[in-house]
Amino acid sequence: MKLDPAAVAAGVRLIERETVGSTNTEALVLARAGERGPLWITARRQSAGRGRRGRVWVSEPGNLYASLLLTDPSPPDRAAELSFVAGLAVHDAVVAIAPAGAARFALKWPNDVLVDGKKVSGILIEGEGPAVVVGIGVNCVQHPDETSYPAADLVAVGVCAPLEDLFARLSATMMRRLAQWDRGTGFAAIRADWLARAAGVGGPICVALADGERAGRFETVDAHGRLVLKLSNGSSETITAGDVFALAPERGRLAMAGR
């Protein structure tokens, strides 16, 4: 793996591992030992990869597993916005590799990258004290079959994205998006760019929450990054965290697969 020259010029460093439990865990261990970053940790394979809400992230060789360690990237009340920053950076990197297929890629709230409506990337952001880790997984050459949201990999959908090239692009696009965000002062521009690439805005969706499901129309994302859902009774609900699924109108149920 190699960093893009723009990332190197910004003081970003890279540690490569063959196998780790998870790149996020590795980054947090380094942070506890005094590492401040910005530092990327990459691995060819993870033995204990994880996603949001404690889900297992299948981590066989050939896909991208990378975590960026940052220190105090924003005030605490702006921390959730980093999901949108990271999602845009991954989208930017993939589209830079495959510009002819740009229209096939979209973002699912808050930070998953989709191709042809299927998930090819996931992001997990974790923090301890001032340390924040942005964990990124991209399905480059393989993907799991039994997932709560339909998945794909780049090769399967005809996108040639060599692992090393994709990471180099990502190391550059992440720094550009972080600079645009500017510790939260630039979130309005991040939000606008995110909405321009968002899947499902204006359409029917279902959001899985800890206390059940909410179905309605995806109105927008508000100034704080919260999803605004228009309910059938005409009222709106603002959602801070949840899993979004497309709602198939003709069946009145979730368009989802697997468990």
VENNOR-V982526 format. One record per residue. N is the residue number from 1. OMEGA is omega in whole degrees, 0 to 359 (999 if undefined). Layout:
# VENNOR-V982526
n=<N/N>
omega=<OMEGA/OMEGA>
This chain:
# VENNOR-V982526
n=<1/2/3/4/5/6/7/8/9/10/11/12/13/14/15/16/17/18/19/20/21/22/23/24/25/26/27/28/29/30/31/32/33/34/35/36/37/38/39/40/41/42/43/44/45/46/47/48/49/50/51/52/53/54/55/56/57/58/59/60/61/62/63/64/65/66/67/68/69/70/71/72/73/74/75/76/77/78/79/80/81/82/83/84/85/86/87/88/89/90/91/92/93/94/95/96/97/98/99/100/101/102/103/104/105/106/107/108/109/110/111/112/113/114/115/116/117/118/119/120/121/122/123/124/125/126/127/128/129/130/131/132/133/134/135/136/137/138/139/140/141/142/143/144/145/146/147/148/149/150/151/152/153/154/155/156/157/158/159/160/161/162/163/164/165/166/167/168/169/170/171/172/173/174/175/176/177/178/179/180/181/182/183/184/185/186/187/188/189/190/191/192/193/194/195/196/197/198/199/200/201/202/203/204/205/206/207/208/209/210/211/212/213/214/215/216/217/218/219/220/221/222/223/224/225/226/227/228/229/230/231/232/233/234/235/236/237/238/239/240/241/242/243/244/245/246/247/248/249/250/251/252/253/254/255/256/257/258/259>
omega=<177/175/172/179/179/178/178/180/179/177/180/177/185/169/179/175/174/179/174/171/171/180/176/179/179/180/180/176/179/179/179/180/176/178/182/181/1/185/173/170/176/178/175/182/173/178/180/179/181/177/179/178/175/180/175/176/181/193/178/181/177/176/181/174/186/177/178/177/177/175/177/182/180/170/183/183/177/188/182/181/181/176/180/177/182/178/177/181/178/177/179/184/181/179/177/178/185/185/181/181/186/183/181/185/179/179/176/185/357/189/178/175/179/168/184/178/180/185/177/182/174/183/177/180/181/180/172/183/180/182/177/180/176/180/185/172/178/177/182/187/179/180/178/181/184/182/180/177/182/183/177/170/187/180/182/180/173/180/178/182/178/186/183/179/181/180/179/177/181/180/178/183/178/180/178/181/176/178/178/179/174/178/177/182/180/184/179/179/176/180/180/179/179/181/179/181/189/175/168/180/182/183/180/177/170/179/177/181/180/183/179/183/174/177/179/180/179/183/184/168/186/186/179/179/180/179/178/184/177/183/184/179/178/178/179/176/179/186/181/182/179/178/184/175/174/178/181/186/185/180/180/178/184/171/185/183/173/185/999>
